[in-house]
Amino acid sequence: MRKQVVGKWPAEVTARFDLVFPDAPFPAEGNSDVDGIFDPPYYEWFQFDKGFTEYRNLDKCFDYIEELMIKEGPFDGLMGFSQGSVLSAALVGLQQQGLALTRVPKIKFLVIISGARFRSQTVAEKPYASKIKIPSLHFLGDNDFLKNDGEKLIESFVDPYIVRHPKGHTVPRLVDEKSLEVMSCFLDKMEKEISGHSSTEAEAPADVDEKEMGI
């Protein structure tokens, strides 16, 4: 994910993030979708069936991410692609209800690339029980096999920012004026949100230095 984000997005965009890209905790099972695109080894955050309705090691994954955030944080936001985007959105929804990430500061913003909701009703009923209220930016590809799932995920957020692109399941390049404008508006909102938190937590406002985990 580091190569895709840093390699595809303009420097003036990535410079406004302090990005950390940890490896997922589990070696990938079976053939990896990125085999031949990126060098091995390959990792995954959790395992799931073909219908994406049954999951293994999900709780262990939640604990792993929280430990990473304690060790390398504090983090202001999460950025997720594909499996990581499913996790990012769900974790913030659960944290909003006091059901996950209880030992770390509240996540203040999200960047979701090729996102989706958990399809299992048993799993999904908790993270999406109420709308997620933090600033969020969603990338939706016209030819992404998760496009419909991404549309449903957007419904779980209050006032989401949306970048639509003609590609598939990938981190898109930010080259057109409209996408850059949406990104700029989101970043302004994100920095304002973080600055507001900083000024309420200290007598003197702290410099805005947002740190984000990419998963």
Secondary structure as GFF3:
##gff-version 3
##sequence-region A 1 215
A	DSSP	alpha_helix	2	8	.	.	.	ID=ss1
A	DSSP	alpha_helix	11	14	.	.	.	ID=ss2
A	DSSP	beta_strand	18	20	.	.	.	ID=ss3
A	DSSP	beta_strand	26	27	.	.	.	ID=ss4
A	DSSP	beta_strand	43	44	.	.	.	ID=ss5
A	DSSP	beta_strand	47	48	.	.	.	ID=ss6
A	DSSP	beta_strand	55	56	.	.	.	ID=ss7
A	DSSP	alpha_helix	58	72	.	.	.	ID=ss8
A	DSSP	beta_strand	77	81	.	.	.	ID=ss9
A	DSSP	alpha_helix	83	96	.	.	.	ID=ss10
A	DSSP	beta_strand	109	113	.	.	.	ID=ss11
A	DSSP	alpha_helix	121	124	.	.	.	ID=ss12
A	DSSP	beta_strand	136	141	.	.	.	ID=ss13
A	DSSP	alpha_helix	147	154	.	.	.	ID=ss14
A	DSSP	beta_strand	161	165	.	.	.	ID=ss15
A	DSSP	alpha_helix	177	201	.	.	.	ID=ss16
A	DSSP	beta_strand	211	214	.	.	.	ID=ss17
###
